[in-house]
């Protein structure tokens, strides 16, 4: 999936943050806080073609209900789309 904006993933004082960089820093006010799974998804984005691929990778990594993983991935991706990040 294509990431349309510039961000740097950082862990600061135990928080995982997406810090806007370059022109993105001018367009968006503030940083985005991610949980551990959100950070995993962020790292996958350049390598995956679909949300379903993200779901499958997460199910291999975590012992979770597939329906819940799909819902969580869908919600996360929806937020990224809303902010025009993907």
Secondary structure, DSSP 8 states (H G I E B T S, - for coil): ----S-EEEEEETTEEEEEE-THHHHHS-S-EEE-HHHHHHHHHGGG-SSHHHHHHHHHHHS---HHHHHHHHHHHHHHHHHTT--
